[in-house]
Amino acid sequence: MKIAIASDHRGVELKKEIIDTFGSKYEFIDCSIENYESDDYPDYAFRVGKSVSSHYADLGVLICGTGIGMSIAANKVKGVRCALVHDKDEAKLAKEHNLANVIAFGMNNDKDVIMESLDVFLNTKAGDGENHLRRVKKIINYEIGEYNEL
C-alpha cells in the first residue's frame, strides 16, 4: 500500500518517525521533503490530496500544529475525504463510516496516541454499510455538482 505523507515545519520529526515505524509495512511518498521554518501547510496538503485523488497513493497522512489547516486544505481537493482525528476511535470511525482516505493529526496531541490512531486507521477496512455509503455518496455527488437537496 502506498501512503502519501506530508507535514509542515511543526511535524517534520513526527513524519520521520511515522515513516521509520511503519515503513517496513507500507511504502511512503514524502510530499514535503523541503520543509522550511515558515512553510505553508496548504502546499503540502494539496500534494497529498492530489496523490490520493489521482490514485498514485492509496491513503494520505498530514501533520501540522493543530491538524485543522491541513484537513481544511486537503478537503478542497476533489476526491479527498480528510478526517482530523484525536484518538484511535475517531480514526476507526473515520475510515469505517466516512470512508476517509486522508487522515490529519495535530502536533498538540500526544505522540503515542497519534501513532496508535494511525495504526488503527491503516488497518481498518473502509465501511460498506448501506447508511454510510449513502451518506458518502451524497458528499461525492455534491462535490461533482450533482447533489439534489432534500
C-alpha positions as a Markdown table, in Angstrom:
| # | Residue | x | y | z |
|---|---|---|---|---|
| 1 | Met | 0.0 | 0.0 | 0.0 |
| 2 | Lys | 1.3 | 3.5 | -0.9 |
| 3 | Ile | 0.8 | 6.3 | 1.5 |
| 4 | Ala | 1.4 | 9.9 | 0.7 |
| 5 | Ile | 2.6 | 11.8 | 3.8 |
| 6 | Ala | 3.4 | 15.4 | 4.5 |
| 7 | Ser | 3.9 | 17.8 | 7.3 |
| 8 | Asp | 4.6 | 21.5 | 7.8 |
| 9 | His | 7.7 | 22.6 | 9.8 |
| 10 | Arg | 6.0 | 21.6 | 13.1 |
| 11 | Gly | 5.6 | 18.0 | 12.2 |
| 12 | Val | 8.9 | 17.1 | 10.5 |
| 13 | Glu | 10.2 | 14.9 | 13.3 |
| 14 | Leu | 6.9 | 13.0 | 13.7 |
| 15 | Lys | 6.7 | 12.5 | 10.0 |
| 16 | Lys | 10.1 | 10.9 | 10.0 |
| 17 | Glu | 9.2 | 8.7 | 13.0 |
| 18 | Ile | 6.0 | 7.6 | 11.2 |
| 19 | Ile | 8.0 | 6.6 | 8.1 |
| 20 | Asp | 10.5 | 4.8 | 10.3 |
| 21 | Thr | 7.9 | 3.0 | 12.3 |
| 22 | Phe | 5.5 | 1.9 | 9.5 |
| 23 | Gly | 8.0 | 1.9 | 6.6 |
| 24 | Ser | 8.6 | -1.8 | 6.6 |
| 25 | Lys | 4.9 | -2.5 | 6.1 |
| 26 | Tyr | 3.9 | 0.4 | 3.8 |
| 27 | Glu | 5.5 | 2.4 | 1.0 |
| 28 | Phe | 5.6 | 6.2 | 1.9 |
| 29 | Ile | 5.7 | 9.0 | -0.6 |
| 30 | Asp | 7.1 | 12.1 | 1.2 |
| 31 | Cys | 5.3 | 15.1 | -0.2 |
| 32 | Ser | 7.1 | 17.6 | 2.0 |
| 33 | Ile | 10.7 | 16.9 | 1.6 |
| 34 | Glu | 11.7 | 20.6 | 1.5 |
| 35 | Asn | 10.3 | 21.9 | 4.8 |
| 36 | Tyr | 11.3 | 25.5 | 5.9 |
| 37 | Glu | 11.0 | 27.3 | 9.2 |
| 38 | Ser | 7.9 | 29.1 | 7.9 |
| 39 | Asp | 6.3 | 26.9 | 5.3 |
| 40 | Asp | 2.7 | 26.9 | 4.1 |
| 41 | Tyr | 0.7 | 23.8 | 5.0 |
| 42 | Pro | -1.8 | 24.1 | 2.1 |
| 43 | Asp | 1.1 | 23.3 | -0.4 |
| 44 | Tyr | 1.7 | 20.0 | 1.3 |
| 45 | Ala | -2.0 | 19.2 | 1.9 |
| 46 | Phe | -2.7 | 19.8 | -1.8 |
| 47 | Arg | 0.2 | 17.5 | -2.8 |
| 48 | Val | -1.0 | 14.7 | -0.6 |
| 49 | Gly | -4.6 | 15.2 | -1.7 |
| 50 | Lys | -3.7 | 15.1 | -5.4 |
| 51 | Ser | -1.6 | 11.9 | -4.8 |
| 52 | Val | -4.6 | 10.2 | -3.3 |
| 53 | Ser | -7.3 | 11.6 | -5.7 |
| 54 | Ser | -5.2 | 10.5 | -8.7 |
| 55 | His | -4.8 | 7.1 | -7.1 |
| 56 | Tyr | -1.0 | 7.5 | -7.1 |
| 57 | Ala | -1.3 | 6.8 | -3.4 |
| 58 | Asp | -3.9 | 4.7 | -1.6 |
| 59 | Leu | -4.1 | 6.9 | 1.5 |
| 60 | Gly | -2.7 | 10.1 | 2.9 |
| 61 | Val | -1.3 | 11.3 | 6.2 |
| 62 | Leu | -1.0 | 15.0 | 7.1 |
| 63 | Ile | 0.6 | 16.6 | 10.2 |
| 64 | Cys | 0.7 | 20.3 | 11.3 |
| 65 | Gly | 0.3 | 22.2 | 14.6 |
| 66 | Thr | -3.3 | 21.5 | 15.1 |
| 67 | Gly | -4.2 | 19.4 | 12.0 |
| 68 | Ile | -7.1 | 21.8 | 11.3 |
| 69 | Gly | -5.4 | 23.7 | 8.5 |
| 70 | Met | -4.2 | 20.6 | 6.8 |
| 71 | Ser | -7.6 | 18.9 | 6.9 |
| 72 | Ile | -9.3 | 22.0 | 5.6 |
| 73 | Ala | -6.9 | 22.4 | 2.7 |
| 74 | Ala | -6.9 | 18.7 | 1.8 |
| 75 | Asn | -10.7 | 18.6 | 1.7 |
| 76 | Lys | -10.6 | 21.2 | -1.1 |
| 77 | Val | -9.0 | 18.5 | -3.4 |
| 78 | Lys | -11.7 | 16.7 | -5.4 |
| 79 | Gly | -12.0 | 13.1 | -4.2 |
| 80 | Val | -10.4 | 13.6 | -0.8 |
| 81 | Arg | -12.2 | 12.9 | 2.4 |
| 82 | Cys | -9.7 | 14.0 | 5.1 |
| 83 | Ala | -10.5 | 13.5 | 8.8 |
| 84 | Leu | -8.9 | 15.3 | 11.6 |
| 85 | Val | -8.7 | 12.8 | 14.4 |
| 86 | His | -7.6 | 12.9 | 18.0 |
| 87 | Asp | -7.8 | 9.2 | 19.1 |
| 88 | Lys | -8.0 | 5.7 | 17.8 |
| 89 | Asp | -11.8 | 5.6 | 18.0 |
| 90 | Glu | -12.1 | 8.6 | 15.7 |
| 91 | Ala | -9.5 | 7.1 | 13.3 |
| 92 | Lys | -11.5 | 3.8 | 13.1 |
| 93 | Leu | -14.9 | 5.6 | 12.6 |
| 94 | Ala | -13.4 | 8.0 | 10.0 |
| 95 | Lys | -12.4 | 5.0 | 7.9 |
| 96 | Glu | -15.5 | 2.9 | 8.5 |
| 97 | His | -18.3 | 5.5 | 8.4 |
| 98 | Asn | -16.8 | 8.3 | 6.3 |
| 99 | Leu | -14.5 | 6.3 | 4.0 |
| 100 | Ala | -11.8 | 8.8 | 4.9 |
| 101 | Asn | -8.8 | 8.4 | 2.5 |
| 102 | Val | -6.6 | 11.0 | 4.3 |
| 103 | Ile | -6.0 | 11.5 | 8.0 |
| 104 | Ala | -4.8 | 14.6 | 9.7 |
| 105 | Phe | -3.1 | 15.0 | 13.1 |
| 106 | Gly | -2.1 | 18.0 | 15.2 |
| 107 | Met | 1.3 | 18.1 | 16.9 |
| 108 | Asn | -0.6 | 19.4 | 20.0 |
| 109 | Asn | -1.7 | 15.8 | 20.6 |
| 110 | Asp | 0.2 | 13.0 | 22.4 |
| 111 | Lys | 2.6 | 11.3 | 20.0 |
| 112 | Asp | 1.8 | 7.8 | 21.2 |
| 113 | Val | -1.9 | 8.4 | 20.7 |
| 114 | Ile | -1.1 | 9.7 | 17.1 |
| 115 | Met | 0.9 | 6.6 | 16.4 |
| 116 | Glu | -1.8 | 4.3 | 17.7 |
| 117 | Ser | -4.5 | 6.2 | 15.8 |
| 118 | Leu | -2.6 | 5.9 | 12.6 |
| 119 | Asp | -2.1 | 2.2 | 13.0 |
| 120 | Val | -5.8 | 1.8 | 13.6 |
| 121 | Phe | -6.6 | 3.9 | 10.5 |
| 122 | Leu | -4.3 | 2.0 | 8.3 |
| 123 | Asn | -5.6 | -1.4 | 9.4 |
| 124 | Thr | -9.3 | -0.5 | 9.4 |
| 125 | Lys | -11.4 | -1.6 | 6.4 |
| 126 | Ala | -13.5 | 1.1 | 4.8 |
| 127 | Gly | -17.1 | 0.5 | 5.8 |
| 128 | Asp | -19.7 | -0.8 | 3.4 |
| 129 | Gly | -22.8 | -0.3 | 5.4 |
| 130 | Glu | -25.8 | 1.0 | 3.4 |
| 131 | Asn | -26.3 | 4.1 | 5.5 |
| 132 | His | -22.6 | 5.0 | 5.4 |
| 133 | Leu | -22.3 | 4.5 | 1.7 |
| 134 | Arg | -25.4 | 6.5 | 1.0 |
| 135 | Arg | -24.1 | 9.5 | 3.0 |
| 136 | Val | -20.7 | 9.4 | 1.4 |
| 137 | Lys | -22.3 | 9.2 | -2.0 |
| 138 | Lys | -24.1 | 12.5 | -1.2 |
| 139 | Ile | -20.8 | 14.1 | -0.4 |
| 140 | Ile | -19.3 | 12.9 | -3.6 |
| 141 | Asn | -22.4 | 14.0 | -5.6 |
| 142 | Tyr | -22.2 | 17.5 | -4.1 |
| 143 | Glu | -18.5 | 17.7 | -4.9 |
| 144 | Ile | -19.2 | 17.0 | -8.6 |
| 145 | Gly | -22.3 | 19.2 | -8.8 |
| 146 | Glu | -24.9 | 16.5 | -8.9 |
| 147 | Tyr | -26.4 | 16.7 | -5.4 |
| 148 | Asn | -30.1 | 17.1 | -5.2 |
| 149 | Glu | -31.2 | 18.6 | -1.9 |
| 150 | Leu | -34.0 | 17.1 | 0.1 |
